[in-house]
Structure formats: C-alpha cells, structure tokens
C-alpha cells in the first residue's frame, strides 16, 4: 500500500532528503487538523525551510521548500 507520498527524488542530496522527510512528518502529524491549524503549520514550515533562512545548506533547503510548495494545495484544501 502506498503511504500517499511521492517517491523520493533520486537527485536530492542526503541533506535535502532529510529536510523533505522532516517536513513530511510534520505535515502528516497535522493532516487531520483544522484548516486554521494546517495554515499555521504550513507558514511555520515555509519559514523553517526557506532557503534564505538556511544559507549553510541553501541547495538542500531549496529542494525541500520546492517540495513543500508543490504540496500546499493538498495540505491546505478545506
């Protein structure tokens, strides 16, 4: 059975894969929360994974941030 997650991209470096996994775990924990809570969690994740906030690992953060933005419509659907 599928976990509902897309397969990991083979081109993501180890750091990016770890960031994406951390982000996905947070989204999964809040999947059944109210829309207000999901919006707050999403904003927090945007700040946490934004490349400008992760200068030491900007490439990895950029990959994680892009994945987060790709999933926003699924996570924020009413």
PyMOL Python script that loads the backbone (N, CA, C, O; Angstrom):
from pymol import cmd

cmd.read_pdbstr("""\
ATOM      1  N   UNK A   1       0.816  -1.195   0.000  1.00  0.00           N
ATOM      2  CA  UNK A   1       0.000   0.000   0.000  1.00  0.00           C
ATOM      3  C   UNK A   1       0.854   1.250   0.000  1.00  0.00           C
ATOM      4  O   UNK A   1       1.913   1.304   0.626  1.00  0.00           O
ATOM      5  N   UNK A   2       0.391   2.215  -0.688  1.00  0.00           N
ATOM      6  CA  UNK A   2       1.115   3.479  -0.798  1.00  0.00           C
ATOM      7  C   UNK A   2       0.902   4.310   0.451  1.00  0.00           C
ATOM      8  O   UNK A   2      -0.173   4.293   1.051  1.00  0.00           O
ATOM      9  N   UNK A   3       1.948   5.044   0.838  1.00  0.00           N
ATOM     10  CA  UNK A   3       1.845   5.920   2.004  1.00  0.00           C
ATOM     11  C   UNK A   3       1.234   7.266   1.633  1.00  0.00           C
ATOM     12  O   UNK A   3       1.046   8.123   2.497  1.00  0.00           O
ATOM     13  N   UNK A   4       0.923   7.457   0.353  1.00  0.00           N
ATOM     14  CA  UNK A   4       0.379   8.737  -0.080  1.00  0.00           C
ATOM     15  C   UNK A   4       1.445   9.745  -0.413  1.00  0.00           C
ATOM     16  O   UNK A   4       1.144  10.865  -0.826  1.00  0.00           O
ATOM     17  N   UNK A   5       2.692   9.356  -0.236  1.00  0.00           N
ATOM     18  CA  UNK A   5       3.816  10.250  -0.524  1.00  0.00           C
ATOM     19  C   UNK A   5       4.393   9.911  -1.879  1.00  0.00           C
ATOM     20  O   UNK A   5       4.462   8.741  -2.254  1.00  0.00           O
ATOM     21  N   UNK A   6       4.812  10.936  -2.624  1.00  0.00           N
ATOM     22  CA  UNK A   6       5.509  10.647  -3.869  1.00  0.00           C
ATOM     23  C   UNK A   6       6.861  10.027  -3.565  1.00  0.00           C
ATOM     24  O   UNK A   6       7.416  10.260  -2.492  1.00  0.00           O
ATOM     25  N   UNK A   7       7.400   9.245  -4.486  1.00  0.00           N
ATOM     26  CA  UNK A   7       8.710   8.642  -4.232  1.00  0.00           C
ATOM     27  C   UNK A   7       9.772   9.708  -4.081  1.00  0.00           C
ATOM     28  O   UNK A   7       9.672  10.785  -4.670  1.00  0.00           O
ATOM     29  N   UNK A   8      10.791   9.408  -3.292  1.00  0.00           N
ATOM     30  CA  UNK A   8      11.903  10.339  -3.119  1.00  0.00           C
ATOM     31  C   UNK A   8      12.615  10.527  -4.455  1.00  0.00           C
ATOM     32  O   UNK A   8      12.843   9.563  -5.186  1.00  0.00           O
ATOM     33  N   UNK A   9      12.955  11.743  -4.763  1.00  0.00           N
ATOM     34  CA  UNK A   9      13.715  12.028  -5.974  1.00  0.00           C
ATOM     35  C   UNK A   9      15.127  11.522  -5.802  1.00  0.00           C
ATOM     36  O   UNK A   9      15.760  11.780  -4.778  1.00  0.00           O
ATOM     37  N   UNK A  10      15.634  10.801  -6.794  1.00  0.00           N
ATOM     38  CA  UNK A  10      16.981  10.281  -6.720  1.00  0.00           C
ATOM     39  C   UNK A  10      18.034  11.366  -6.736  1.00  0.00           C
ATOM     40  O   UNK A  10      19.155  11.136  -6.282  1.00  0.00           O
ATOM     41  N   UNK A  11      17.706  12.555  -7.251  1.00  0.00           N
ATOM     42  CA  UNK A  11      18.704  13.610  -7.365  1.00  0.00           C
ATOM     43  C   UNK A  11      18.796  14.493  -6.120  1.00  0.00           C
ATOM     44  O   UNK A  11      19.635  15.393  -6.069  1.00  0.00           O
ATOM     45  N   UNK A  12      17.954  14.254  -5.123  1.00  0.00           N
ATOM     46  CA  UNK A  12      18.058  15.043  -3.896  1.00  0.00           C
ATOM     47  C   UNK A  12      19.273  14.570  -3.114  1.00  0.00           C
ATOM     48  O   UNK A  12      19.472  13.370  -2.926  1.00  0.00           O
ATOM     49  N   UNK A  13      20.076  15.509  -2.664  1.00  0.00           N
ATOM     50  CA  UNK A  13      21.222  15.128  -1.839  1.00  0.00           C
ATOM     51  C   UNK A  13      20.719  14.645  -0.485  1.00  0.00           C
ATOM     52  O   UNK A  13      19.546  14.832  -0.159  1.00  0.00           O
ATOM     53  N   UNK A  14      21.576  14.038   0.292  1.00  0.00           N
ATOM     54  CA  UNK A  14      21.188  13.499   1.586  1.00  0.00           C
ATOM     55  C   UNK A  14      20.565  14.530   2.496  1.00  0.00           C
ATOM     56  O   UNK A  14      19.578  14.247   3.175  1.00  0.00           O
ATOM     57  N   UNK A  15      21.129  15.725   2.519  1.00  0.00           N
ATOM     58  CA  UNK A  15      20.596  16.799   3.364  1.00  0.00           C
ATOM     59  C   UNK A  15      19.183  17.171   2.941  1.00  0.00           C
ATOM     60  O   UNK A  15      18.300  17.343   3.782  1.00  0.00           O
ATOM     61  N   UNK A  16      18.976  17.294   1.641  1.00  0.00           N
ATOM     62  CA  UNK A  16      17.653  17.667   1.140  1.00  0.00           C
ATOM     63  C   UNK A  16      16.641  16.575   1.462  1.00  0.00           C
ATOM     64  O   UNK A  16      15.512  16.865   1.858  1.00  0.00           O
ATOM     65  N   UNK A  17      17.047  15.326   1.291  1.00  0.00           N
ATOM     66  CA  UNK A  17      16.140  14.216   1.600  1.00  0.00           C
ATOM     67  C   UNK A  17      15.753  14.246   3.077  1.00  0.00           C
ATOM     68  O   UNK A  17      14.598  13.991   3.418  1.00  0.00           O
ATOM     69  N   UNK A  18      16.706  14.555   3.954  1.00  0.00           N
ATOM     70  CA  UNK A  18      16.414  14.637   5.387  1.00  0.00           C
ATOM     71  C   UNK A  18      15.454  15.790   5.674  1.00  0.00           C
ATOM     72  O   UNK A  18      14.542  15.644   6.489  1.00  0.00           O
ATOM     73  N   UNK A  19      15.647  16.920   5.023  1.00  0.00           N
ATOM     74  CA  UNK A  19      14.749  18.064   5.217  1.00  0.00           C
ATOM     75  C   UNK A  19      13.348  17.741   4.716  1.00  0.00           C
ATOM     76  O   UNK A  19      12.357  18.070   5.368  1.00  0.00           O
ATOM     77  N   UNK A  20      13.268  17.098   3.557  1.00  0.00           N
ATOM     78  CA  UNK A  20      11.964  16.733   2.999  1.00  0.00           C
ATOM     79  C   UNK A  20      11.259  15.753   3.933  1.00  0.00           C
ATOM     80  O   UNK A  20      10.056  15.880   4.162  1.00  0.00           O
ATOM     81  N   UNK A  21      11.980  14.788   4.470  1.00  0.00           N
ATOM     82  CA  UNK A  21      11.383  13.814   5.391  1.00  0.00           C
ATOM     83  C   UNK A  21      10.881  14.503   6.657  1.00  0.00           C
ATOM     84  O   UNK A  21       9.793  14.194   7.140  1.00  0.00           O
ATOM     85  N   UNK A  22      11.663  15.431   7.194  1.00  0.00           N
ATOM     86  CA  UNK A  22      11.253  16.180   8.384  1.00  0.00           C
ATOM     87  C   UNK A  22       9.976  16.971   8.106  1.00  0.00           C
ATOM     88  O   UNK A  22       9.055  16.985   8.923  1.00  0.00           O
ATOM     89  N   UNK A  23       9.931  17.625   6.948  1.00  0.00           N
ATOM     90  CA  UNK A  23       8.771  18.400   6.555  1.00  0.00           C
ATOM     91  C   UNK A  23       7.556  17.491   6.399  1.00  0.00           C
ATOM     92  O   UNK A  23       6.469  17.821   6.872  1.00  0.00           O
ATOM     93  N   UNK A  24       7.735  16.352   5.744  1.00  0.00           N
ATOM     94  CA  UNK A  24       6.627  15.434   5.506  1.00  0.00           C
ATOM     95  C   UNK A  24       6.070  14.885   6.823  1.00  0.00           C
ATOM     96  O   UNK A  24       4.858  14.720   6.962  1.00  0.00           O
ATOM     97  N   UNK A  25       6.932  14.607   7.767  1.00  0.00           N
ATOM     98  CA  UNK A  25       6.474  14.122   9.065  1.00  0.00           C
ATOM     99  C   UNK A  25       5.595  15.161   9.752  1.00  0.00           C
ATOM    100  O   UNK A  25       4.572  14.821  10.348  1.00  0.00           O
ATOM    101  N   UNK A  26       5.991  16.412   9.668  1.00  0.00           N
ATOM    102  CA  UNK A  26       5.196  17.485  10.277  1.00  0.00           C
ATOM    103  C   UNK A  26       3.848  17.620   9.569  1.00  0.00           C
ATOM    104  O   UNK A  26       2.824  17.806  10.226  1.00  0.00           O
ATOM    105  N   UNK A  27       3.836  17.531   8.254  1.00  0.00           N
ATOM    106  CA  UNK A  27       2.576  17.591   7.515  1.00  0.00           C
ATOM    107  C   UNK A  27       1.685  16.411   7.885  1.00  0.00           C
ATOM    108  O   UNK A  27       0.483  16.584   8.091  1.00  0.00           O
ATOM    109  N   UNK A  28       2.254  15.225   7.970  1.00  0.00           N
ATOM    110  CA  UNK A  28       1.483  14.030   8.326  1.00  0.00           C
ATOM    111  C   UNK A  28       0.874  14.145   9.721  1.00  0.00           C
ATOM    112  O   UNK A  28      -0.274  13.752   9.931  1.00  0.00           O
ATOM    113  N   UNK A  29       1.630  14.676  10.665  1.00  0.00           N
ATOM    114  CA  UNK A  29       1.126  14.826  12.037  1.00  0.00           C
ATOM    115  C   UNK A  29      -0.082  15.751  12.095  1.00  0.00           C
ATOM    116  O   UNK A  29      -0.914  15.624  12.994  1.00  0.00           O
ATOM    117  N   UNK A  30      -0.189  16.670  11.160  1.00  0.00           N
ATOM    118  CA  UNK A  30      -1.250  17.682  11.188  1.00  0.00           C
ATOM    119  C   UNK A  30      -2.280  17.514  10.080  1.00  0.00           C
ATOM    120  O   UNK A  30      -3.087  18.413   9.843  1.00  0.00           O
ATOM    121  N   UNK A  31      -2.261  16.383   9.408  1.00  0.00           N
ATOM    122  CA  UNK A  31      -3.145  16.153   8.258  1.00  0.00           C
ATOM    123  C   UNK A  31      -4.621  16.315   8.601  1.00  0.00           C
ATOM    124  O   UNK A  31      -5.379  16.850   7.792  1.00  0.00           O
ATOM    125  N   UNK A  32      -5.047  15.866   9.785  1.00  0.00           N
ATOM    126  CA  UNK A  32      -6.460  15.902  10.161  1.00  0.00           C
ATOM    127  C   UNK A  32      -6.826  17.101  11.028  1.00  0.00           C
ATOM    128  O   UNK A  32      -7.935  17.173  11.557  1.00  0.00           O
ATOM    129  N   UNK A  33      -5.907  18.030  11.173  1.00  0.00           N
ATOM    130  CA  UNK A  33      -6.162  19.232  11.976  1.00  0.00           C
ATOM    131  C   UNK A  33      -7.091  20.179  11.220  1.00  0.00           C
ATOM    132  O   UNK A  33      -7.332  20.015  10.024  1.00  0.00           O
ATOM    133  N   UNK A  34      -7.597  21.159  11.933  1.00  0.00           N
ATOM    134  CA  UNK A  34      -8.458  22.161  11.296  1.00  0.00           C
ATOM    135  C   UNK A  34      -7.649  22.940  10.252  1.00  0.00           C
ATOM    136  O   UNK A  34      -6.419  22.951  10.287  1.00  0.00           O
ATOM    137  N   UNK A  35      -8.344  23.577   9.342  1.00  0.00           N
ATOM    138  CA  UNK A  35      -7.688  24.366   8.305  1.00  0.00           C
ATOM    139  C   UNK A  35      -6.837  25.464   8.929  1.00  0.00           C
ATOM    140  O   UNK A  35      -5.740  25.744   8.445  1.00  0.00           O
ATOM    141  N   UNK A  36      -7.321  26.082   9.984  1.00  0.00           N
ATOM    142  CA  UNK A  36      -6.559  27.144  10.658  1.00  0.00           C
ATOM    143  C   UNK A  36      -5.221  26.609  11.186  1.00  0.00           C
ATOM    144  O   UNK A  36      -4.184  27.252  11.023  1.00  0.00           O
ATOM    145  N   UNK A  37      -5.250  25.448  11.807  1.00  0.00           N
ATOM    146  CA  UNK A  37      -4.029  24.841  12.335  1.00  0.00           C
ATOM    147  C   UNK A  37      -3.104  24.451  11.187  1.00  0.00           C
ATOM    148  O   UNK A  37      -1.897  24.680  11.260  1.00  0.00           O
ATOM    149  N   UNK A  38      -3.655  23.867  10.137  1.00  0.00           N
ATOM    150  CA  UNK A  38      -2.818  23.471   8.990  1.00  0.00           C
ATOM    151  C   UNK A  38      -2.160  24.683   8.348  1.00  0.00           C
ATOM    152  O   UNK A  38      -1.007  24.606   7.922  1.00  0.00           O
ATOM    153  N   UNK A  39      -2.877  25.803   8.272  1.00  0.00           N
ATOM    154  CA  UNK A  39      -2.280  27.033   7.717  1.00  0.00           C
ATOM    155  C   UNK A  39      -1.114  27.511   8.575  1.00  0.00           C
ATOM    156  O   UNK A  39      -0.074  27.915   8.056  1.00  0.00           O
ATOM    157  N   UNK A  40      -1.300  27.462   9.894  1.00  0.00           N
ATOM    158  CA  UNK A  40      -0.229  27.883  10.803  1.00  0.00           C
ATOM    159  C   UNK A  40       0.989  26.977  10.653  1.00  0.00           C
ATOM    160  O   UNK A  40       2.121  27.453  10.583  1.00  0.00           O
ATOM    161  N   UNK A  41       0.749  25.675  10.605  1.00  0.00           N
ATOM    162  CA  UNK A  41       1.849  24.720  10.436  1.00  0.00           C
ATOM    163  C   UNK A  41       2.552  24.972   9.109  1.00  0.00           C
ATOM    164  O   UNK A  41       3.781  24.954   9.041  1.00  0.00           O
ATOM    165  N   UNK A  42       1.777  25.208   8.055  1.00  0.00           N
ATOM    166  CA  UNK A  42       2.368  25.448   6.739  1.00  0.00           C
ATOM    167  C   UNK A  42       3.228  26.703   6.740  1.00  0.00           C
ATOM    168  O   UNK A  42       4.327  26.696   6.186  1.00  0.00           O
ATOM    169  N   UNK A  43       2.748  27.779   7.353  1.00  0.00           N
ATOM    170  CA  UNK A  43       3.542  29.018   7.434  1.00  0.00           C
ATOM    171  C   UNK A  43       4.831  28.783   8.218  1.00  0.00           C
ATOM    172  O   UNK A  43       5.900  29.263   7.841  1.00  0.00           O
ATOM    173  N   UNK A  44       4.709  28.037   9.312  1.00  0.00           N
ATOM    174  CA  UNK A  44       5.904  27.724  10.106  1.00  0.00           C
ATOM    175  C   UNK A  44       6.918  26.932   9.281  1.00  0.00           C
ATOM    176  O   UNK A  44       8.120  27.190   9.345  1.00  0.00           O
ATOM    177  N   UNK A  45       6.421  25.967   8.508  1.00  0.00           N
ATOM    178  CA  UNK A  45       7.318  25.173   7.666  1.00  0.00           C
ATOM    179  C   UNK A  45       7.945  26.025   6.571  1.00  0.00           C
ATOM    180  O   UNK A  45       9.117  25.843   6.239  1.00  0.00           O
ATOM    181  N   UNK A  46       7.177  26.955   6.005  1.00  0.00           N
ATOM    182  CA  UNK A  46       7.731  27.856   4.999  1.00  0.00           C
ATOM    183  C   UNK A  46       8.904  28.640   5.571  1.00  0.00           C
ATOM    184  O   UNK A  46       9.947  28.761   4.928  1.00  0.00           O
ATOM    185  N   UNK A  47       8.736  29.166   6.767  1.00  0.00           N
ATOM    186  CA  UNK A  47       9.828  29.913   7.397  1.00  0.00           C
ATOM    187  C   UNK A  47      11.010  28.996   7.699  1.00  0.00           C
ATOM    188  O   UNK A  47      12.160  29.355   7.447  1.00  0.00           O
ATOM    189  N   UNK A  48      10.728  27.823   8.234  1.00  0.00           N
ATOM    190  CA  UNK A  48      11.791  26.902   8.632  1.00  0.00           C
ATOM    191  C   UNK A  48      12.628  26.431   7.445  1.00  0.00           C
ATOM    192  O   UNK A  48      13.850  26.325   7.555  1.00  0.00           O
ATOM    193  N   UNK A  49      11.988  26.150   6.318  1.00  0.00           N
ATOM    194  CA  UNK A  49      12.700  25.565   5.187  1.00  0.00           C
ATOM    195  C   UNK A  49      13.046  26.558   4.085  1.00  0.00           C
ATOM    196  O   UNK A  49      13.563  26.162   3.040  1.00  0.00           O
ATOM    197  N   UNK A  50      12.768  27.843   4.300  1.00  0.00           N
ATOM    198  CA  UNK A  50      13.071  28.831   3.261  1.00  0.00           C
ATOM    199  C   UNK A  50      14.584  28.891   3.051  1.00  0.00           C
ATOM    200  O   UNK A  50      15.342  28.945   4.020  1.00  0.00           O
ATOM    201  N   UNK A  51      15.029  28.884   1.786  1.00  0.00           N
ATOM    202  CA  UNK A  51      16.474  28.913   1.506  1.00  0.00           C
ATOM    203  C   UNK A  51      17.202  30.092   2.132  1.00  0.00           C
ATOM    204  O   UNK A  51      18.367  29.962   2.507  1.00  0.00           O
ATOM    205  N   UNK A  52      16.546  31.236   2.253  1.00  0.00           N
ATOM    206  CA  UNK A  52      17.197  32.402   2.864  1.00  0.00           C
ATOM    207  C   UNK A  52      17.470  32.199   4.352  1.00  0.00           C
ATOM    208  O   UNK A  52      18.335  32.867   4.918  1.00  0.00           O
ATOM    209  N   UNK A  53      16.748  31.292   4.984  1.00  0.00           N
ATOM    210  CA  UNK A  53      16.942  31.002   6.406  1.00  0.00           C
ATOM    211  C   UNK A  53      17.940  29.860   6.615  1.00  0.00           C
ATOM    212  O   UNK A  53      18.286  29.534   7.750  1.00  0.00           O
ATOM    213  N   UNK A  54      18.395  29.262   5.528  1.00  0.00           N
ATOM    214  CA  UNK A  54      19.285  28.103   5.590  1.00  0.00           C
ATOM    215  C   UNK A  54      20.488  28.313   4.675  1.00  0.00           C
ATOM    216  O   UNK A  54      20.763  27.496   3.797  1.00  0.00           O
ATOM    217  N   UNK A  55      21.190  29.404   4.890  1.00  0.00           N
ATOM    218  CA  UNK A  55      22.289  29.758   3.990  1.00  0.00           C
ATOM    219  C   UNK A  55      23.383  28.685   3.937  1.00  0.00           C
ATOM    220  O   UNK A  55      24.013  28.502   2.895  1.00  0.00           O
ATOM    221  N   UNK A  56      23.610  27.987   5.030  1.00  0.00           N
ATOM    222  CA  UNK A  56      24.640  26.958   5.045  1.00  0.00           C
ATOM    223  C   UNK A  56      24.270  25.714   4.263  1.00  0.00           C
ATOM    224  O   UNK A  56      25.135  24.917   3.897  1.00  0.00           O
ATOM    225  N   UNK A  57      22.999  25.554   4.014  1.00  0.00           N
ATOM    226  CA  UNK A  57      22.522  24.397   3.245  1.00  0.00           C
ATOM    227  C   UNK A  57      21.413  24.845   2.295  1.00  0.00           C
ATOM    228  O   UNK A  57      20.346  24.236   2.228  1.00  0.00           O
ATOM    229  N   UNK A  58      21.689  25.911   1.572  1.00  0.00           N
ATOM    230  CA  UNK A  58      20.690  26.550   0.717  1.00  0.00           C
ATOM    231  C   UNK A  58      20.163  25.609  -0.360  1.00  0.00           C
ATOM    232  O   UNK A  58      18.965  25.619  -0.643  1.00  0.00           O
ATOM    233  N   UNK A  59      21.022  24.803  -0.963  1.00  0.00           N
ATOM    234  CA  UNK A  59      20.567  23.904  -2.026  1.00  0.00           C
ATOM    235  C   UNK A  59      19.578  22.875  -1.475  1.00  0.00           C
ATOM    236  O   UNK A  59      18.542  22.608  -2.084  1.00  0.00           O
ATOM    237  N   UNK A  60      19.907  22.307  -0.330  1.00  0.00           N
ATOM    238  CA  UNK A  60      19.022  21.329   0.295  1.00  0.00           C
ATOM    239  C   UNK A  60      17.714  21.996   0.728  1.00  0.00           C
ATOM    240  O   UNK A  60      16.634  21.440   0.523  1.00  0.00           O
ATOM    241  N   UNK A  61      17.810  23.170   1.318  1.00  0.00           N
ATOM    242  CA  UNK A  61      16.614  23.889   1.759  1.00  0.00           C
ATOM    243  C   UNK A  61      15.753  24.269   0.559  1.00  0.00           C
ATOM    244  O   UNK A  61      14.525  24.221   0.639  1.00  0.00           O
ATOM    245  N   UNK A  62      16.379  24.645  -0.543  1.00  0.00           N
ATOM    246  CA  UNK A  62      15.630  24.996  -1.747  1.00  0.00           C
ATOM    247  C   UNK A  62      14.831  23.796  -2.246  1.00  0.00           C
ATOM    248  O   UNK A  62      13.667  23.941  -2.620  1.00  0.00           O
ATOM    249  N   UNK A  63      15.443  22.616  -2.255  1.00  0.00           N
ATOM    250  CA  UNK A  63      14.744  21.404  -2.698  1.00  0.00           C
ATOM    251  C   UNK A  63      13.569  21.105  -1.772  1.00  0.00           C
ATOM    252  O   UNK A  63      12.477  20.785  -2.241  1.00  0.00           O
ATOM    253  N   UNK A  64      13.786  21.206  -0.465  1.00  0.00           N
ATOM    254  CA  UNK A  64      12.717  20.949   0.499  1.00  0.00           C
ATOM    255  C   UNK A  64      11.609  21.991   0.359  1.00  0.00           C
ATOM    256  O   UNK A  64      10.427  21.649   0.401  1.00  0.00           O
ATOM    257  N   UNK A  65      11.981  23.249   0.194  1.00  0.00           N
ATOM    258  CA  UNK A  65      10.997  24.320   0.064  1.00  0.00           C
ATOM    259  C   UNK A  65      10.158  24.121  -1.194  1.00  0.00           C
ATOM    260  O   UNK A  65       8.944  24.326  -1.172  1.00  0.00           O
ATOM    261  N   UNK A  66      10.794  23.727  -2.279  1.00  0.00           N
ATOM    262  CA  UNK A  66      10.048  23.477  -3.516  1.00  0.00           C
ATOM    263  C   UNK A  66       9.037  22.349  -3.324  1.00  0.00           C
ATOM    264  O   UNK A  66       7.897  22.451  -3.776  1.00  0.00           O
ATOM    265  N   UNK A  67       9.454  21.273  -2.654  1.00  0.00           N
ATOM    266  CA  UNK A  67       8.531  20.169  -2.392  1.00  0.00           C
ATOM    267  C   UNK A  67       7.362  20.637  -1.529  1.00  0.00           C
ATOM    268  O   UNK A  67       6.215  20.261  -1.770  1.00  0.00           O
ATOM    269  N   UNK A  68       7.659  21.461  -0.522  1.00  0.00           N
ATOM    270  CA  UNK A  68       6.610  22.000   0.334  1.00  0.00           C
ATOM    271  C   UNK A  68       5.605  22.795  -0.492  1.00  0.00           C
ATOM    272  O   UNK A  68       4.397  22.622  -0.334  1.00  0.00           O
ATOM    273  N   UNK A  69       6.088  23.650  -1.358  1.00  0.00           N
ATOM    274  CA  UNK A  69       5.196  24.474  -2.165  1.00  0.00           C
ATOM    275  C   UNK A  69       4.391  23.636  -3.159  1.00  0.00           C
ATOM    276  O   UNK A  69       3.256  23.987  -3.481  1.00  0.00           O
ATOM    277  N   UNK A  70       4.957  22.545  -3.643  1.00  0.00           N
ATOM    278  CA  UNK A  70       4.212  21.647  -4.539  1.00  0.00           C
ATOM    279  C   UNK A  70       3.044  20.986  -3.810  1.00  0.00           C
ATOM    280  O   UNK A  70       2.033  20.657  -4.431  1.00  0.00           O
ATOM    281  N   UNK A  71       3.174  20.792  -2.519  1.00  0.00           N
ATOM    282  CA  UNK A  71       2.152  20.082  -1.742  1.00  0.00           C
ATOM    283  C   UNK A  71       1.145  21.008  -1.078  1.00  0.00           C
ATOM    284  O   UNK A  71       0.214  20.531  -0.428  1.00  0.00           O
ATOM    285  N   UNK A  72       1.304  22.302  -1.223  1.00  0.00           N
ATOM    286  CA  UNK A  72       0.452  23.229  -0.482  1.00  0.00           C
ATOM    287  C   UNK A  72      -1.026  23.059  -0.811  1.00  0.00           C
ATOM    288  O   UNK A  72      -1.860  23.138   0.091  1.00  0.00           O
ATOM    289  N   UNK A  73      -1.375  22.830  -2.071  1.00  0.00           N
ATOM    290  CA  UNK A  73      -2.786  22.717  -2.433  1.00  0.00           C
ATOM    291  C   UNK A  73      -3.429  21.490  -1.788  1.00  0.00           C
ATOM    292  O   UNK A  73      -4.608  21.535  -1.436  1.00  0.00           O
ATOM    293  N   UNK A  74      -2.679  20.393  -1.624  1.00  0.00           N
ATOM    294  CA  UNK A  74      -3.228  19.202  -0.993  1.00  0.00           C
ATOM    295  C   UNK A  74      -3.400  19.415   0.506  1.00  0.00           C
ATOM    296  O   UNK A  74      -4.414  19.025   1.085  1.00  0.00           O
ATOM    297  N   UNK A  75      -2.410  20.034   1.126  1.00  0.00           N
ATOM    298  CA  UNK A  75      -2.407  20.194   2.569  1.00  0.00           C
ATOM    299  C   UNK A  75      -3.386  21.282   3.024  1.00  0.00           C
ATOM    300  O   UNK A  75      -3.974  21.179   4.101  1.00  0.00           O
ATOM    301  N   UNK A  76      -3.557  22.309   2.215  1.00  0.00           N
ATOM    302  CA  UNK A  76      -4.379  23.448   2.624  1.00  0.00           C
ATOM    303  C   UNK A  76      -5.799  23.393   2.071  1.00  0.00           C
ATOM    304  O   UNK A  76      -6.552  24.354   2.225  1.00  0.00           O
ATOM    305  N   UNK A  77      -6.175  22.300   1.440  1.00  0.00           N
ATOM    306  CA  UNK A  77      -7.532  22.171   0.911  1.00  0.00           C
ATOM    307  C   UNK A  77      -8.519  22.147   2.069  1.00  0.00           C
ATOM    308  O   UNK A  77      -8.310  21.442   3.057  1.00  0.00           O
ATOM    309  N   UNK A  78      -9.601  22.922   1.947  1.00  0.00           N
ATOM    310  CA  UNK A  78     -10.610  22.966   3.036  1.00  0.00           C
ATOM    311  C   UNK A  78     -11.303  21.626   3.224  1.00  0.00           C
ATOM    312  O   UNK A  78     -12.168  21.493   4.089  1.00  0.00           O
TER     313      UNK A  78
END
""", "prot")
cmd.dss("prot")
cmd.show_as("cartoon", "prot")
cmd.util.cbc("prot")
cmd.orient("prot")
